[in-house]
């Protein structure tokens, strides 16, 4: 029987070595290089951050180096093994876990970072509600979602042949609507683009059109305090 999240775990176990060879470049110079400055603009250190889908832990490590107390979580045991080689302290630790059922208390974290994580879940709403549960009232969620031009979205193509897939084809504007309908406020966002897209292509475009050209759209959301009281 096909089980989405077990297949996802296997996929990322199998890709752990490849990811480990490339993650530092992605965070330092590549597609993820704008995320930490964006995060720091909204979330002040020191505070307690959960990094969901942390992979080999390099993004968590960078957050920690900037003064945050970080717990990195990934569904892949192989990824977590590699993450732990970065060195764990009382300010940086790594755990294997599933975003559908997080082993943390309500309101435990000041902020969450989840980059390219929700699109690998079978029911994104369930994952989003778990993230919302463990972040404090008024806390922040930095969520990066693969955009329409991202090559990894090809993982969902076999669904057209009625094959089982483990990549969700959710669009940035769909995630935004899902978030706002479930007690989150989108307060900021920015796009990551392939080199063919320049500033002049984006001038004057509304957000949805900008999102349509993205490799990844990064949201900053906030948990609504009023709706929880």
C-alpha positions in Angstrom: 0.0 0.0 0.0 1.3 3.5 -0.9 1.9 5.7 2.1 2.8 9.2 1.2 4.9 10.2 4.2 6.8 6.9 4.3 7.7 7.4 0.6 8.7 11.0 1.3 11.0 9.7 4.1 12.6 7.2 1.7 13.1 9.8 -1.0 14.9 12.2 1.3 16.9 9.4 2.9 18.1 8.5 -0.7 18.9 12.1 -1.5 20.7 12.9 1.7 24.2 12.7 0.3 23.3 14.8 -2.8 21.7 17.4 -0.6 24.6 17.5 1.8 27.0 18.2 -1.1 24.9 21.2 -2.2 23.2 22.7 0.7 25.9 25.1 1.8 26.1 26.7 -1.7 22.3 27.0 -1.8 22.2 28.9 1.5 25.3 31.0 1.0 25.0 31.9 -2.6 22.1 30.1 -4.3 18.3 29.9 -4.2 18.2 30.2 -0.4 20.7 33.0 0.1 18.0 35.7 0.6 16.0 33.7 3.2 18.0 34.4 6.3 18.2 38.2 5.8 14.4 38.2 5.2 13.9 36.1 8.4 16.1 38.5 10.4 14.2 41.5 9.2 11.1 40.3 11.0 12.3 37.9 13.8 14.6 39.4 16.4 17.3 37.2 18.0 17.6 35.6 20.5 14.4 33.6 20.3 13.4 30.0 19.9 13.0 28.8 16.3 11.8 25.5 14.8 13.3 24.7 11.4 10.9 22.3 9.7 12.4 20.3 6.9 15.9 21.2 8.0 17.6 18.7 5.7 21.3 18.3 6.6 21.0 21.2 9.1 23.0 23.9 7.3 20.2 26.4 7.4 19.6 25.7 11.1 23.3 26.1 11.7 23.2 29.5 10.0 20.2 30.6 12.1 22.1 29.5 15.2 25.2 31.5 14.2 22.9 34.6 14.0 21.9 34.2 17.7 18.7 32.1 17.5 18.0 29.0 19.6 17.2 26.4 16.9 15.6 23.0 16.7 16.0 21.4 13.3 13.4 18.8 12.3 13.3 16.5 9.3 11.4 13.4 8.3 14.6 11.8 7.0 16.8 10.0 9.5 19.7 10.2 7.1 19.4 13.9 6.9 19.2 14.2 10.7 22.4 12.1 11.0 24.2 14.5 8.7 22.7 17.5 10.6 24.0 16.2 13.9 27.6 16.3 12.6 27.4 20.1 12.7 27.5 19.8 16.5 24.6 20.0 18.9 24.6 22.4 21.9 21.9 23.8 24.2 21.2 26.3 21.5 21.2 24.0 18.5 19.7 20.5 18.2 18.2 18.2 15.6 15.3 15.7 15.8 13.6 13.3 13.3 9.9 13.9 13.1 6.8 14.3 10.9 5.3 17.7 10.5 1.8 16.1 10.7 2.4 15.3 14.3 5.0 17.5 16.0 6.2 16.3 19.4 6.2 19.8 20.8 3.9 21.7 23.2 1.4 24.3 22.1 3.0 27.8 21.6 6.5 26.3 22.2 8.4 28.4 19.6 8.7 32.1 18.9 9.1 31.5 15.2 9.1 28.7 12.5 11.1 28.4 9.3 9.8 25.8 6.8 11.5 26.0 3.4 10.2 23.7 0.7 8.5 21.5 3.3 4.7 21.9 2.9 4.7 20.8 -0.8 6.0 17.4 0.3 3.1 16.7 2.6 -0.1 14.9 1.6 -2.4 17.3 3.3 -0.8 20.7 3.6 -3.6 22.1 5.8 -2.9 19.5 8.4 0.8 20.4 8.4 0.1 24.1 8.4 -2.2 23.7 11.5 0.5 21.8 13.3 3.0 24.7 12.6 0.4 27.1 13.8 -0.2 25.1 17.0 3.4 25.0 18.1 4.2 28.7 17.5 3.3 31.3 20.1 0.5 33.8 19.8 1.8 36.6 17.6 4.7 34.4 16.5 6.1 34.2 13.0 6.1 31.6 10.3 8.6 31.9 7.4 7.4 29.5 4.7 9.1 29.0 1.4 7.0 27.3 -1.3 8.2 26.0 -4.7 7.0 28.3 -7.4 5.5 27.4 -10.8 8.9 27.4 -12.5 10.7 25.2 -10.0 12.1 22.0 -11.6 11.4 19.9 -8.4 7.7 20.3 -9.1 8.2 17.8 -11.9 8.0 15.2 -9.2 4.2 15.6 -9.3 3.9 15.1 -13.1 3.3 11.3 -13.0 -0.1 12.1 -11.3 -1.4 12.8 -14.8 -0.9 9.1 -15.6 -2.8 8.3 -12.4 0.5 7.3 -10.6 1.0 8.0 -6.9 3.2 11.0 -6.3 4.7 12.7 -3.2 4.9 16.3 -4.4 2.0 18.7 -4.0 1.3 21.2 -6.8 0.1 23.9 -4.5 0.6 27.5 -5.8 1.8 30.4 -3.7 -1.5 32.2 -3.9 -3.3 29.0 -2.8 -1.1 28.7 0.3 -1.7 32.4 1.0 -5.5 31.8 0.9 -5.1 28.6 3.0 -3.1 30.5 5.6 -5.5 33.5 5.9 -8.5 31.2 6.2 -6.9 29.5 9.1 -5.8 32.2 11.5 -2.5 33.4 9.9 -1.8 36.9 8.5 0.7 37.3 5.6 2.8 40.3 6.4 5.5 40.1 3.8 6.9 38.0 1.0 9.6 37.9 -1.7 10.4 35.9 -4.8 13.4 33.8 -5.8 13.8 33.7 -9.6 15.8 32.0 -12.2 18.5 34.1 -13.9 16.3 34.7 -16.9 13.9 36.8 -14.9 15.2 40.3 -14.2 14.0 43.3 -12.3 12.5 44.9 -15.4 10.3 41.8 -15.9 8.8 42.3 -12.5 8.2 46.1 -12.5 4.6 47.0 -12.1 3.3 43.5 -11.7 0.9 42.5 -8.9 2.0 39.9 -6.4 0.2 37.0 -8.1 2.0 37.7 -11.4 5.3 38.0 -9.6 4.6 34.6 -7.9 3.8 33.0 -11.3 7.4 33.6 -12.4 9.0 32.3 -9.3 11.3 29.4 -8.5 10.3 29.9 -4.9 8.1 32.4 -3.0 9.0 33.0 0.6 6.2 34.2 2.9 6.4 35.8 6.3 3.2 35.1 8.3 2.1 35.8 11.8 -0.2 33.9 14.1 -3.3 36.0 14.9 -3.6 36.6 18.6 -7.2 37.9 18.4 -8.5 34.7 16.9 -6.9 32.6 19.6 -8.3 34.4 22.6 
